[in-house]
Amino acid sequence: MANQFGERVRQLREQQKLFLRQVAPKLEMDTAQLSKIEKGLRQVKKDQISILSNVLKADRNELSTLWLADQVANLIEGEPMADEALKMVLKNRKNK
């Protein structure tokens, strides 16, 4: 499971010297759930990204991009044609 998002959240939380128990309630979850997000074992809901960016004083666009990248990586993981599919997506996006 891709985990760029979770790794960044942990890094930001530690930079702010915040404990899991301080951040988790702001997301309406317990510390175990937030720990799983940081480890890439669970996904955060898209609407929780803005809360995290405020709590962690982080760039919302950066967190959103990492979240989306993880979503795409998880979706195509193990697919034999993943690279070709990504190339097609990029090509189509450039043409629009």
N, CA, C and O atoms as a CHARMM CRD file, in Angstrom:
* protein
*
  384
    1    1 MET  N      0.84500  -1.18000   0.00000 PROA 1      0.00000
    2    1 MET  CA     0.00000   0.00000   0.00000 PROA 1      0.00000
    3    1 MET  C      0.89100   1.24400   0.00000 PROA 1      0.00000
    4    1 MET  O      1.79300   1.36400   0.82900 PROA 1      0.00000
    5    2 ALA  N      0.63800   2.15800  -0.92100 PROA 2      0.00000
    6    2 ALA  CA     1.42600   3.39600  -1.00400 PROA 2      0.00000
    7    2 ALA  C      1.21000   4.23200   0.24900 PROA 2      0.00000
    8    2 ALA  O      0.12700   4.22200   0.83400 PROA 2      0.00000
    9    3 ASN  N      2.24300   4.95300   0.65400 PROA 3      0.00000
   10    3 ASN  CA     2.12100   5.68100   1.91300 PROA 3      0.00000
   11    3 ASN  C      2.89400   6.98900   1.96100 PROA 3      0.00000
   12    3 ASN  O      3.41700   7.35100   3.01500 PROA 3      0.00000
   13    4 GLN  N      2.97600   7.68900   0.87300 PROA 4      0.00000
   14    4 GLN  CA     3.63600   8.99500   0.90600 PROA 4      0.00000
   15    4 GLN  C      2.89100   9.95400   1.82900 PROA 4      0.00000
   16    4 GLN  O      3.50400  10.73600   2.55700 PROA 4      0.00000
   17    5 PHE  N      1.58000   9.88500   1.79000 PROA 5      0.00000
   18    5 PHE  CA     0.74900  10.77300   2.60300 PROA 5      0.00000
   19    5 PHE  C      0.98900  10.52900   4.08600 PROA 5      0.00000
   20    5 PHE  O      1.27500  11.46600   4.83200 PROA 5      0.00000
   21    6 GLY  N      0.87500   9.28900   4.51300 PROA 6      0.00000
   22    6 GLY  CA     1.05200   8.94300   5.92200 PROA 6      0.00000
   23    6 GLY  C      2.43200   9.30200   6.44800 PROA 6      0.00000
   24    6 GLY  O      2.57100   9.80100   7.56500 PROA 6      0.00000
   25    7 GLU  N      3.45100   9.04300   5.63400 PROA 7      0.00000
   26    7 GLU  CA     4.81300   9.38700   6.04100 PROA 7      0.00000
   27    7 GLU  C      4.96000  10.89000   6.23900 PROA 7      0.00000
   28    7 GLU  O      5.61400  11.33800   7.18100 PROA 7      0.00000
   29    8 ARG  N      4.35200  11.66300   5.35400 PROA 8      0.00000
   30    8 ARG  CA     4.44200  13.12300   5.46000 PROA 8      0.00000
   31    8 ARG  C      3.67400  13.61900   6.68400 PROA 8      0.00000
   32    8 ARG  O      4.13700  14.51900   7.38500 PROA 8      0.00000
   33    9 VAL  N      2.51700  13.04400   6.93800 PROA 9      0.00000
   34    9 VAL  CA     1.73300  13.43100   8.10900 PROA 9      0.00000
   35    9 VAL  C      2.54100  13.17600   9.37800 PROA 9      0.00000
   36    9 VAL  O      2.59400  14.02900  10.26500 PROA 9      0.00000
   37   10 ARG  N      3.16300  12.01700   9.46500 PROA 10     0.00000
   38   10 ARG  CA     3.97900  11.70800  10.64500 PROA 10     0.00000
   39   10 ARG  C      5.13200  12.70200  10.78100 PROA 10     0.00000
   40   10 ARG  O      5.41600  13.19700  11.87200 PROA 10     0.00000
   41   11 GLN  N      5.78500  12.98200   9.66600 PROA 11     0.00000
   42   11 GLN  CA     6.90700  13.93000   9.68100 PROA 11     0.00000
   43   11 GLN  C      6.44200  15.30600  10.17100 PROA 11     0.00000
   44   11 GLN  O      7.09300  15.92000  11.01700 PROA 11     0.00000
   45   12 LEU  N      5.33700  15.77800   9.64700 PROA 12     0.00000
   46   12 LEU  CA     4.81200  17.08700  10.04500 PROA 12     0.00000
   47   12 LEU  C      4.38500  17.09900  11.50900 PROA 12     0.00000
   48   12 LEU  O      4.63900  18.06300  12.23100 PROA 12     0.00000
   49   13 ARG  N      3.74000  16.02700  11.93700 PROA 13     0.00000
   50   13 ARG  CA     3.29800  15.93700  13.33100 PROA 13     0.00000
   51   13 ARG  C      4.49300  15.97300  14.27800 PROA 13     0.00000
   52   13 ARG  O      4.46600  16.66000  15.29800 PROA 13     0.00000
   53   14 GLU  N      5.53500  15.23100  13.93300 PROA 14     0.00000
   54   14 GLU  CA     6.71900  15.20400  14.77800 PROA 14     0.00000
   55   14 GLU  C      7.45400  16.54300  14.76200 PROA 14     0.00000
   56   14 GLU  O      8.00700  16.95500  15.78100 PROA 14     0.00000
   57   15 GLN  N      7.46400  17.22300  13.61900 PROA 15     0.00000
   58   15 GLN  CA     8.08400  18.55300  13.54300 PROA 15     0.00000
   59   15 GLN  C      7.36800  19.54600  14.45500 PROA 15     0.00000
   60   15 GLN  O      7.99300  20.43100  15.04000 PROA 15     0.00000
   61   16 GLN  N      6.06200  19.38900  14.56600 PROA 16     0.00000
   62   16 GLN  CA     5.26100  20.27000  15.42300 PROA 16     0.00000
   63   16 GLN  C      5.31100  19.82400  16.88600 PROA 16     0.00000
   64   16 GLN  O      4.73700  20.46400  17.76700 PROA 16     0.00000
   65   17 LYS  N      6.01600  18.70100  17.12300 PROA 17     0.00000
   66   17 LYS  CA     6.12300  18.13000  18.47300 PROA 17     0.00000
   67   17 LYS  C      4.73900  17.80200  19.05600 PROA 17     0.00000
   68   17 LYS  O      4.45400  18.03800  20.23100 PROA 17     0.00000
   69   18 LEU  N      3.90300  17.25000  18.18100 PROA 18     0.00000
   70   18 LEU  CA     2.56500  16.84400  18.59000 PROA 18     0.00000
   71   18 LEU  C      2.50700  15.32800  18.73600 PROA 18     0.00000
   72   18 LEU  O      3.16500  14.59700  17.99600 PROA 18     0.00000
   73   19 PHE  N      1.72600  14.87000  19.68400 PROA 19     0.00000
   74   19 PHE  CA     1.51600  13.44500  19.88500 PROA 19     0.00000
   75   19 PHE  C      0.27500  13.01000  19.11400 PROA 19     0.00000
   76   19 PHE  O     -0.59600  13.82100  18.80000 PROA 19     0.00000
   77   20 LEU  N      0.21100  11.71900  18.81800 PROA 20     0.00000
   78   20 LEU  CA    -0.97600  11.17300  18.16300 PROA 20     0.00000
   79   20 LEU  C     -2.23100  11.55100  18.94000 PROA 20     0.00000
   80   20 LEU  O     -3.25600  11.88800  18.34700 PROA 20     0.00000
   81   21 ARG  N     -2.15000  11.49600  20.25100 PROA 21     0.00000
   82   21 ARG  CA    -3.32500  11.77200  21.09600 PROA 21     0.00000
   83   21 ARG  C     -3.77400  13.23000  21.01900 PROA 21     0.00000
   84   21 ARG  O     -4.89800  13.55000  21.40600 PROA 21     0.00000
   85   22 GLN  N     -2.90300  14.12200  20.52200 PROA 22     0.00000
   86   22 GLN  CA    -3.29300  15.52500  20.36500 PROA 22     0.00000
   87   22 GLN  C     -3.94900  15.77800  19.01200 PROA 22     0.00000
   88   22 GLN  O     -4.81500  16.64500  18.88800 PROA 22     0.00000
   89   23 VAL  N     -3.53800  15.02500  18.01000 PROA 23     0.00000
   90   23 VAL  CA    -4.03900  15.24900  16.64600 PROA 23     0.00000
   91   23 VAL  C     -5.29800  14.43800  16.35900 PROA 23     0.00000
   92   23 VAL  O     -6.23000  14.94700  15.73700 PROA 23     0.00000
   93   24 ALA  N     -5.33600  13.20900  16.79600 PROA 24     0.00000
   94   24 ALA  CA    -6.44500  12.29800  16.47600 PROA 24     0.00000
   95   24 ALA  C     -7.82400  12.85800  16.81200 PROA 24     0.00000
   96   24 ALA  O     -8.72300  12.75900  15.97700 PROA 24     0.00000
   97   25 PRO  N     -8.03700  13.44200  17.99100 PROA 25     0.00000
   98   25 PRO  CA    -9.38100  13.95600  18.30400 PROA 25     0.00000
   99   25 PRO  C     -9.85600  15.04100  17.33700 PROA 25     0.00000
  100   25 PRO  O    -11.05600  15.17500  17.09900 PROA 25     0.00000
  101   26 LYS  N     -8.94900  15.79500  16.79300 PROA 26     0.00000
  102   26 LYS  CA    -9.32800  16.85300  15.84600 PROA 26     0.00000
  103   26 LYS  C     -9.87000  16.26000  14.55000 PROA 26     0.00000
  104   26 LYS  O    -10.59300  16.92100  13.80500 PROA 26     0.00000
  105   27 LEU  N     -9.51100  15.00800  14.29200 PROA 27     0.00000
  106   27 LEU  CA   -10.00600  14.29600  13.11300 PROA 27     0.00000
  107   27 LEU  C    -11.17700  13.37400  13.46700 PROA 27     0.00000
  108   27 LEU  O    -11.66300  12.61100  12.63200 PROA 27     0.00000
  109   28 GLU  N    -11.61400  13.46600  14.72900 PROA 28     0.00000
  110   28 GLU  CA   -12.69500  12.62300  15.24800 PROA 28     0.00000
  111   28 GLU  C    -12.37000  11.13600  15.09500 PROA 28     0.00000
  112   28 GLU  O    -13.18600  10.34500  14.62200 PROA 28     0.00000
  113   29 MET  N    -11.14500  10.78300  15.51300 PROA 29     0.00000
  114   29 MET  CA   -10.71800   9.39400  15.50300 PROA 29     0.00000
  115   29 MET  C     -9.82700   9.14500  16.70800 PROA 29     0.00000
  116   29 MET  O     -9.40900  10.08400  17.38600 PROA 29     0.00000
  117   30 ASP  N     -9.54200   7.88600  16.97000 PROA 30     0.00000
  118   30 ASP  CA    -8.65500   7.57800  18.09100 PROA 30     0.00000
  119   30 ASP  C     -7.21000   7.48900  17.59700 PROA 30     0.00000
  120   30 ASP  O     -6.94600   7.52600  16.39600 PROA 30     0.00000
  121   31 THR  N     -6.30000   7.37500  18.53200 PROA 31     0.00000
  122   31 THR  CA    -4.87500   7.37500  18.18000 PROA 31     0.00000
  123   31 THR  C     -4.49800   6.17100  17.33100 PROA 31     0.00000
  124   31 THR  O     -3.62400   6.27700  16.47100 PROA 31     0.00000
  125   32 ALA  N     -5.13500   5.03300  17.55300 PROA 32     0.00000
  126   32 ALA  CA    -4.83300   3.83400  16.76500 PROA 32     0.00000
  127   32 ALA  C     -5.16100   4.05300  15.28800 PROA 32     0.00000
  128   32 ALA  O     -4.42100   3.61000  14.41000 PROA 32     0.00000
  129   33 GLN  N     -6.26700   4.73600  15.02000 PROA 33     0.00000
  130   33 GLN  CA    -6.64700   5.00500  13.62700 PROA 33     0.00000
  131   33 GLN  C     -5.63800   5.94000  12.95800 PROA 33     0.00000
  132   33 GLN  O     -5.23500   5.70800  11.81800 PROA 33     0.00000
  133   34 LEU  N     -5.23600   6.98500  13.66000 PROA 34     0.00000
  134   34 LEU  CA    -4.25600   7.91600  13.09300 PROA 34     0.00000
  135   34 LEU  C     -2.92100   7.22400  12.88700 PROA 34     0.00000
  136   34 LEU  O     -2.24700   7.46800  11.88600 PROA 34     0.00000
  137   35 SER  N     -2.53400   6.37600  13.80500 PROA 35     0.00000
  138   35 SER  CA    -1.30100   5.60900  13.65400 PROA 35     0.00000
  139   35 SER  C     -1.34500   4.74200  12.39800 PROA 35     0.00000
  140   35 SER  O     -0.35600   4.64100  11.67200 PROA 35     0.00000
  141   36 LYS  N     -2.49100   4.11900  12.14600 PROA 36     0.00000
  142   36 LYS  CA    -2.65400   3.29700  10.94600 PROA 36     0.00000
  143   36 LYS  C     -2.56300   4.14200   9.68200 PROA 36     0.00000
  144   36 LYS  O     -2.03500   3.68100   8.67000 PROA 36     0.00000
  145   37 ILE  N     -3.06300   5.35100   9.72500 PROA 37     0.00000
  146   37 ILE  CA    -2.95500   6.26300   8.57700 PROA 37     0.00000
  147   37 ILE  C     -1.49700   6.58500   8.31700 PROA 37     0.00000
  148   37 ILE  O     -1.04200   6.54700   7.17400 PROA 37     0.00000
  149   38 GLU  N     -0.76400   6.90200   9.37400 PROA 38     0.00000
  150   38 GLU  CA     0.65400   7.22200   9.21500 PROA 38     0.00000
  151   38 GLU  C      1.45800   6.03500   8.69800 PROA 38     0.00000
  152   38 GLU  O      2.45300   6.21900   7.99700 PROA 38     0.00000
  153   39 LYS  N      1.03900   4.82700   9.03500 PROA 39     0.00000
  154   39 LYS  CA     1.73800   3.61500   8.58800 PROA 39     0.00000
  155   39 LYS  C      1.25600   3.12500   7.22200 PROA 39     0.00000
  156   39 LYS  O      1.80500   2.16900   6.67400 PROA 39     0.00000
  157   40 GLY  N      0.23100   3.77900   6.67300 PROA 40     0.00000
  158   40 GLY  CA    -0.29500   3.37900   5.38100 PROA 40     0.00000
  159   40 GLY  C     -1.23400   2.19300   5.43400 PROA 40     0.00000
  160   40 GLY  O     -1.50500   1.57600   4.40400 PROA 40     0.00000
  161   41 LEU  N     -1.73000   1.86500   6.59700 PROA 41     0.00000
  162   41 LEU  CA    -2.63700   0.73600   6.75500 PROA 41     0.00000
  163   41 LEU  C     -4.09900   1.14700   6.64200 PROA 41     0.00000
  164   41 LEU  O     -4.99000   0.30200   6.56300 PROA 41     0.00000
  165   42 ARG  N     -4.33100   2.44400   6.63600 PROA 42     0.00000
  166   42 ARG  CA    -5.68700   3.00300   6.55900 PROA 42     0.00000
  167   42 ARG  C     -5.60100   4.30600   5.79100 PROA 42     0.00000
  168   42 ARG  O     -4.57700   4.98800   5.81500 PROA 42     0.00000
  169   43 GLN  N     -6.68500   4.64900   5.10800 PROA 43     0.00000
  170   43 GLN  CA    -6.73000   5.89200   4.34000 PROA 43     0.00000
  171   43 GLN  C     -7.51500   6.95600   5.11500 PROA 43     0.00000
  172   43 GLN  O     -8.51900   6.66200   5.76400 PROA 43     0.00000
  173   44 VAL  N     -7.03800   8.17700   5.02900 PROA 44     0.00000
  174   44 VAL  CA    -7.77700   9.29400   5.60300 PROA 44     0.00000
  175   44 VAL  C     -8.85900   9.69100   4.59400 PROA 44     0.00000
  176   44 VAL  O     -8.68100   9.52300   3.38800 PROA 44     0.00000
  177   45 LYS  N     -9.96100  10.20800   5.08500 PROA 45     0.00000
  178   45 LYS  CA   -11.00800  10.69900   4.19400 PROA 45     0.00000
  179   45 LYS  C    -10.54300  12.01000   3.57700 PROA 45     0.00000
  180   45 LYS  O     -9.83700  12.79700   4.20800 PROA 45     0.00000
  181   46 LYS  N    -10.94800  12.22700   2.34300 PROA 46     0.00000
  182   46 LYS  CA   -10.50400  13.41900   1.61400 PROA 46     0.00000
  183   46 LYS  C    -10.83400  14.70200   2.36900 PROA 46     0.00000
  184   46 LYS  O    -10.03100  15.63500   2.38000 PROA 46     0.00000
  185   47 ASP  N    -12.00300  14.76200   2.99900 PROA 47     0.00000
  186   47 ASP  CA   -12.39200  15.98000   3.70100 PROA 47     0.00000
  187   47 ASP  C    -11.58500  16.21800   4.97900 PROA 47     0.00000
  188   47 ASP  O    -11.64100  17.30600   5.55300 PROA 47     0.00000
  189   48 GLN  N    -10.84900  15.22500   5.42000 PROA 48     0.00000
  190   48 GLN  CA   -10.01300  15.38300   6.60900 PROA 48     0.00000
  191   48 GLN  C     -8.64900  16.00100   6.28300 PROA 48     0.00000
  192   48 GLN  O     -7.90600  16.38000   7.18900 PROA 48     0.00000
  193   49 ILE  N     -8.32500  16.10200   5.01400 PROA 49     0.00000
  194   49 ILE  CA    -7.03500  16.66900   4.61000 PROA 49     0.00000
  195   49 ILE  C     -6.92000  18.12900   5.04000 PROA 49     0.00000
  196   49 ILE  O     -5.87000  18.54900   5.52500 PROA 49     0.00000
  197   50 SER  N     -7.98200  18.89800   4.86700 PROA 50     0.00000
  198   50 SER  CA    -7.91200  20.31400   5.25800 PROA 50     0.00000
  199   50 SER  C     -7.76300  20.46100   6.77600 PROA 50     0.00000
  200   50 SER  O     -7.07900  21.36900   7.24900 PROA 50     0.00000
  201   51 ILE  N     -8.39600  19.57600   7.52800 PROA 51     0.00000
  202   51 ILE  CA    -8.23300  19.60400   8.99200 PROA 51     0.00000
  203   51 ILE  C     -6.77700  19.32200   9.34700 PROA 51     0.00000
  204   51 ILE  O     -6.17500  20.03100  10.15400 PROA 51     0.00000
  205   52 LEU  N     -6.22400  18.28700   8.73900 PROA 52     0.00000
  206   52 LEU  CA    -4.82100  17.94800   8.99800 PROA 52     0.00000
  207   52 LEU  C     -3.88600  19.08800   8.62200 PROA 52     0.00000
  208   52 LEU  O     -2.94300  19.39200   9.35300 PROA 52     0.00000
  209   53 SER  N     -4.14700  19.71600   7.48500 PROA 53     0.00000
  210   53 SER  CA    -3.26300  20.80600   7.05700 PROA 53     0.00000
  211   53 SER  C     -3.30100  21.96100   8.05400 PROA 53     0.00000
  212   53 SER  O     -2.27800  22.59700   8.30400 PROA 53     0.00000
  213   54 ASN  N     -4.46700  22.23200   8.62000 PROA 54     0.00000
  214   54 ASN  CA    -4.57400  23.29400   9.63100 PROA 54     0.00000
  215   54 ASN  C     -3.87500  22.90700  10.92600 PROA 54     0.00000
  216   54 ASN  O     -3.12100  23.70100  11.48900 PROA 54     0.00000
  217   55 VAL  N     -4.11900  21.71000  11.39100 PROA 55     0.00000
  218   55 VAL  CA    -3.53900  21.24400  12.65100 PROA 55     0.00000
  219   55 VAL  C     -2.01500  21.17100  12.55600 PROA 55     0.00000
  220   55 VAL  O     -1.30200  21.54400  13.48800 PROA 55     0.00000
  221   56 LEU  N     -1.52800  20.68000  11.40800 PROA 56     0.00000
  222   56 LEU  CA    -0.09000  20.47100  11.23900 PROA 56     0.00000
  223   56 LEU  C      0.62500  21.65600  10.58500 PROA 56     0.00000
  224   56 LEU  O      1.82800  21.60400  10.32900 PROA 56     0.00000
  225   57 LYS  N     -0.13600  22.72500  10.31800 PROA 57     0.00000
  226   57 LYS  CA     0.41800  23.92200   9.67400 PROA 57     0.00000
  227   57 LYS  C      1.14000  23.54400   8.38700 PROA 57     0.00000
  228   57 LYS  O      2.28300  23.93600   8.15200 PROA 57     0.00000
  229   58 ALA  N      0.44200  22.77300   7.56700 PROA 58     0.00000
  230   58 ALA  CA     1.00900  22.22800   6.33400 PROA 58     0.00000
  231   58 ALA  C      0.28100  22.78300   5.11400 PROA 58     0.00000
  232   58 ALA  O     -0.82900  23.30600   5.21700 PROA 58     0.00000
  233   59 ASP  N      0.91800  22.65800   3.98100 PROA 59     0.00000
  234   59 ASP  CA     0.34000  23.07000   2.70400 PROA 59     0.00000
  235   59 ASP  C     -0.74600  22.06400   2.31100 PROA 59     0.00000
  236   59 ASP  O     -0.46000  20.88600   2.09700 PROA 59     0.00000
  237   60 ARG  N     -1.98000  22.53200   2.21800 PROA 60     0.00000
  238   60 ARG  CA    -3.09500  21.65200   1.86900 PROA 60     0.00000
  239   60 ARG  C     -2.91400  21.02600   0.49600 PROA 60     0.00000
  240   60 ARG  O     -3.25900  19.86200   0.29100 PROA 60     0.00000
  241   61 ASN  N     -2.37500  21.79100  -0.44300 PROA 61     0.00000
  242   61 ASN  CA    -2.15900  21.25300  -1.78600 PROA 61     0.00000
  243   61 ASN  C     -1.14700  20.11400  -1.77500 PROA 61     0.00000
  244   61 ASN  O     -1.31400  19.12400  -2.48800 PROA 61     0.00000
  245   62 GLU  N     -0.10400  20.25100  -0.97400 PROA 62     0.00000
  246   62 GLU  CA     0.89100  19.18000  -0.87800 PROA 62     0.00000
  247   62 GLU  C      0.24600  17.90600  -0.32500 PROA 62     0.00000
  248   62 GLU  O      0.42500  16.82300  -0.88200 PROA 62     0.00000
  249   63 LEU  N     -0.50600  18.04200   0.77300 PROA 63     0.00000
  250   63 LEU  CA    -1.15000  16.87500   1.35900 PROA 63     0.00000
  251   63 LEU  C     -2.18200  16.26800   0.40900 PROA 63     0.00000
  252   63 LEU  O     -2.28800  15.04600   0.31000 PROA 63     0.00000
  253   64 SER  N     -2.93300  17.10300  -0.28100 PROA 64     0.00000
  254   64 SER  CA    -3.92000  16.60000  -1.24300 PROA 64     0.00000
  255   64 SER  C     -3.25000  15.84100  -2.38000 PROA 64     0.00000
  256   64 SER  O     -3.74200  14.80100  -2.81900 PROA 64     0.00000
  257   65 THR  N     -2.13000  16.36400  -2.85000 PROA 65     0.00000
  258   65 THR  CA    -1.39500  15.71000  -3.93500 PROA 65     0.00000
  259   65 THR  C     -0.85700  14.35400  -3.48800 PROA 65     0.00000
  260   65 THR  O     -0.96800  13.36800  -4.21600 PROA 65     0.00000
  261   66 LEU  N     -0.27300  14.30600  -2.29000 PROA 66     0.00000
  262   66 LEU  CA     0.23700  13.03500  -1.77600 PROA 66     0.00000
  263   66 LEU  C     -0.89000  12.03300  -1.55900 PROA 66     0.00000
  264   66 LEU  O     -0.73500  10.84700  -1.85100 PROA 66     0.00000
  265   67 TRP  N     -2.01700  12.50600  -1.04900 PROA 67     0.00000
  266   67 TRP  CA    -3.18000  11.63900  -0.83500 PROA 67     0.00000
  267   67 TRP  C     -3.64400  11.04200  -2.16000 PROA 67     0.00000
  268   67 TRP  O     -3.88200   9.83800  -2.25600 PROA 67     0.00000
  269   68 LEU  N     -3.77100  11.88800  -3.17800 PROA 68     0.00000
  270   68 LEU  CA    -4.22800  11.41900  -4.49100 PROA 68     0.00000
  271   68 LEU  C     -3.21900  10.46500  -5.11600 PROA 68     0.00000
  272   68 LEU  O     -3.60500   9.45500  -5.70500 PROA 68     0.00000
  273   69 ALA  N     -1.94000  10.77200  -4.99400 PROA 69     0.00000
  274   69 ALA  CA    -0.90100   9.88600  -5.52500 PROA 69     0.00000
  275   69 ALA  C     -0.99300   8.50500  -4.87800 PROA 69     0.00000
  276   69 ALA  O     -0.86000   7.48800  -5.55900 PROA 69     0.00000
  277   70 ASP  N     -1.21800   8.47000  -3.57900 PROA 70     0.00000
  278   70 ASP  CA    -1.37000   7.18500  -2.89200 PROA 70     0.00000
  279   70 ASP  C     -2.61200   6.44600  -3.38800 PROA 70     0.00000
  280   70 ASP  O     -2.58700   5.22800  -3.56000 PROA 70     0.00000
  281   71 GLN  N     -3.70100   7.18900  -3.61800 PROA 71     0.00000
  282   71 GLN  CA    -4.93300   6.56500  -4.10800 PROA 71     0.00000
  283   71 GLN  C     -4.69000   5.89400  -5.46500 PROA 71     0.00000
  284   71 GLN  O     -5.10000   4.75600  -5.69200 PROA 71     0.00000
  285   72 VAL  N     -4.01900   6.61900  -6.35400 PROA 72     0.00000
  286   72 VAL  CA    -3.73700   6.08800  -7.69500 PROA 72     0.00000
  287   72 VAL  C     -2.79900   4.88400  -7.58700 PROA 72     0.00000
  288   72 VAL  O     -3.03800   3.85000  -8.21200 PROA 72     0.00000
  289   73 ALA  N     -1.74400   5.01800  -6.80200 PROA 73     0.00000
  290   73 ALA  CA    -0.78100   3.92100  -6.65200 PROA 73     0.00000
  291   73 ALA  C     -1.45200   2.66400  -6.11100 PROA 73     0.00000
  292   73 ALA  O     -1.16800   1.55800  -6.57100 PROA 73     0.00000
  293   74 ASN  N     -2.33600   2.83100  -5.14200 PROA 74     0.00000
  294   74 ASN  CA    -3.04200   1.67700  -4.57900 PROA 74     0.00000
  295   74 ASN  C     -3.99000   1.05100  -5.59600 PROA 74     0.00000
  296   74 ASN  O     -4.15700  -0.16800  -5.63300 PROA 74     0.00000
  297   75 LEU  N     -4.60000   1.88400  -6.41100 PROA 75     0.00000
  298   75 LEU  CA    -5.54200   1.38800  -7.41400 PROA 75     0.00000
  299   75 LEU  C     -4.84100   0.54100  -8.47900 PROA 75     0.00000
  300   75 LEU  O     -5.37700  -0.47500  -8.92100 PROA 75     0.00000
  301   76 ILE  N     -3.65800   0.95900  -8.88300 PROA 76     0.00000
  302   76 ILE  CA    -2.97900   0.26400  -9.98600 PROA 76     0.00000
  303   76 ILE  C     -1.95300  -0.77000  -9.51900 PROA 76     0.00000
  304   76 ILE  O     -1.34300  -1.45700 -10.33800 PROA 76     0.00000
  305   77 GLU  N     -1.76600  -0.87600  -8.20500 PROA 77     0.00000
  306   77 GLU  CA    -0.79200  -1.82700  -7.67600 PROA 77     0.00000
  307   77 GLU  C     -1.08400  -3.24400  -8.16800 PROA 77     0.00000
  308   77 GLU  O     -2.20200  -3.74400  -8.05000 PROA 77     0.00000
  309   78 GLY  N     -0.06300  -3.86800  -8.71500 PROA 78     0.00000
  310   78 GLY  CA    -0.18800  -5.23900  -9.18600 PROA 78     0.00000
  311   78 GLY  C     -0.78800  -5.38200 -10.57500 PROA 78     0.00000
  312   78 GLY  O     -0.89700  -6.49200 -11.09400 PROA 78     0.00000
  313   79 GLU  N     -1.17300  -4.27800 -11.17200 PROA 79     0.00000
  314   79 GLU  CA    -1.74000  -4.33000 -12.52600 PROA 79     0.00000
  315   79 GLU  C     -0.60700  -4.38600 -13.54500 PROA 79     0.00000
  316   79 GLU  O      0.26800  -3.52100 -13.53500 PROA 79     0.00000
  317   80 PRO  N     -0.60400  -5.37600 -14.41500 PROA 80     0.00000
  318   80 PRO  CA     0.50100  -5.50800 -15.37700 PROA 80     0.00000
  319   80 PRO  C      0.59800  -4.35100 -16.37800 PROA 80     0.00000
  320   80 PRO  O      1.67600  -4.08100 -16.90700 PROA 80     0.00000
  321   81 MET  N     -0.49000  -3.68800 -16.63300 PROA 81     0.00000
  322   81 MET  CA    -0.48700  -2.60400 -17.62600 PROA 81     0.00000
  323   81 MET  C     -0.51100  -1.22600 -16.96200 PROA 81     0.00000
  324   81 MET  O     -0.86700  -0.23900 -17.60500 PROA 81     0.00000
  325   82 ALA  N     -0.14300  -1.15000 -15.70200 PROA 82     0.00000
  326   82 ALA  CA    -0.22300   0.09400 -14.93700 PROA 82     0.00000
  327   82 ALA  C      0.58300   1.21500 -15.57200 PROA 82     0.00000
  328   82 ALA  O      0.08600   2.33300 -15.70200 PROA 82     0.00000
  329   83 ASP  N      1.82400   0.93300 -15.97200 PROA 83     0.00000
  330   83 ASP  CA     2.65900   1.98400 -16.56000 PROA 83     0.00000
  331   83 ASP  C      2.06000   2.52000 -17.85200 PROA 83     0.00000
  332   83 ASP  O      2.06000   3.72800 -18.08500 PROA 83     0.00000
  333   84 GLU  N      1.55900   1.63800 -18.67800 PROA 84     0.00000
  334   84 GLU  CA     0.94200   2.05700 -19.93900 PROA 84     0.00000
  335   84 GLU  C     -0.31400   2.88400 -19.67900 PROA 84     0.00000
  336   84 GLU  O     -0.55900   3.88400 -20.35400 PROA 84     0.00000
  337   85 ALA  N     -1.09500   2.46700 -18.71300 PROA 85     0.00000
  338   85 ALA  CA    -2.32200   3.20900 -18.37600 PROA 85     0.00000
  339   85 ALA  C     -1.98100   4.60800 -17.88200 PROA 85     0.00000
  340   85 ALA  O     -2.63500   5.57600 -18.26900 PROA 85     0.00000
  341   86 LEU  N     -0.96400   4.72600 -17.02900 PROA 86     0.00000
  342   86 LEU  CA    -0.55400   6.04400 -16.52900 PROA 86     0.00000
  343   86 LEU  C     -0.05500   6.93300 -17.66700 PROA 86     0.00000
  344   86 LEU  O     -0.34500   8.12900 -17.69200 PROA 86     0.00000
  345   87 LYS  N      0.68300   6.36400 -18.59300 PROA 87     0.00000
  346   87 LYS  CA     1.16000   7.13300 -19.75000 PROA 87     0.00000
  347   87 LYS  C     -0.01200   7.66800 -20.55900 PROA 87     0.00000
  348   87 LYS  O      0.01400   8.81100 -21.01700 PROA 87     0.00000
  349   88 MET  N     -1.04600   6.84100 -20.73600 PROA 88     0.00000
  350   88 MET  CA    -2.22300   7.27900 -21.48200 PROA 88     0.00000
  351   88 MET  C     -2.94800   8.40900 -20.75800 PROA 88     0.00000
  352   88 MET  O     -3.39200   9.37000 -21.38600 PROA 88     0.00000
  353   89 VAL  N     -3.06300   8.29200 -19.45600 PROA 89     0.00000
  354   89 VAL  CA    -3.72400   9.33400 -18.66700 PROA 89     0.00000
  355   89 VAL  C     -2.96300  10.64900 -18.81700 PROA 89     0.00000
  356   89 VAL  O     -3.56400  11.69300 -19.06800 PROA 89     0.00000
  357   90 LEU  N     -1.65000  10.59500 -18.66400 PROA 90     0.00000
  358   90 LEU  CA    -0.83800  11.81800 -18.80000 PROA 90     0.00000
  359   90 LEU  C     -0.95800  12.42200 -20.18900 PROA 90     0.00000
  360   90 LEU  O     -1.07900  13.63800 -20.33600 PROA 90     0.00000
  361   91 LYS  N     -0.92400  11.58900 -21.18400 PROA 91     0.00000
  362   91 LYS  CA    -1.05500  12.06500 -22.56800 PROA 91     0.00000
  363   91 LYS  C     -2.40200  12.75100 -22.78000 PROA 91     0.00000
  364   91 LYS  O     -2.46900  13.82600 -23.37500 PROA 91     0.00000
  365   92 ASN  N     -3.46700  12.13100 -22.29500 PROA 92     0.00000
  366   92 ASN  CA    -4.81200  12.69900 -22.45600 PROA 92     0.00000
  367   92 ASN  C     -4.94700  14.01500 -21.68000 PROA 92     0.00000
  368   92 ASN  O     -5.61200  14.93900 -22.14700 PROA 92     0.00000
  369   93 ARG  N     -4.32600  14.10500 -20.51200 PROA 93     0.00000
  370   93 ARG  CA    -4.40400  15.33800 -19.72000 PROA 93     0.00000
  371   93 ARG  C     -3.66500  16.46700 -20.42000 PROA 93     0.00000
  372   93 ARG  O     -4.10000  17.61800 -20.36800 PROA 93     0.00000
  373   94 LYS  N     -2.55100  16.15100 -21.07700 PROA 94     0.00000
  374   94 LYS  CA    -1.77600  17.18000 -21.78700 PROA 94     0.00000
  375   94 LYS  C     -2.54200  17.69300 -23.00600 PROA 94     0.00000
  376   94 LYS  O     -2.40900  18.85800 -23.38100 PROA 94     0.00000
  377   95 ASN  N     -3.33000  16.83800 -23.61000 PROA 95     0.00000
  378   95 ASN  CA    -4.08200  17.20600 -24.81300 PROA 95     0.00000
  379   95 ASN  C     -5.32200  18.03900 -24.50000 PROA 95     0.00000
  380   95 ASN  O     -5.92000  18.60700 -25.41400 PROA 95     0.00000
  381   96 LYS  N     -5.71800  18.12600 -23.24200 PROA 96     0.00000
  382   96 LYS  CA    -6.93600  18.87100 -22.89400 PROA 96     0.00000
  383   96 LYS  C     -6.63600  20.30800 -22.60500 PROA 96     0.00000
  384   96 LYS  O     -7.54600  21.07800 -22.29600 PROA 96     0.00000
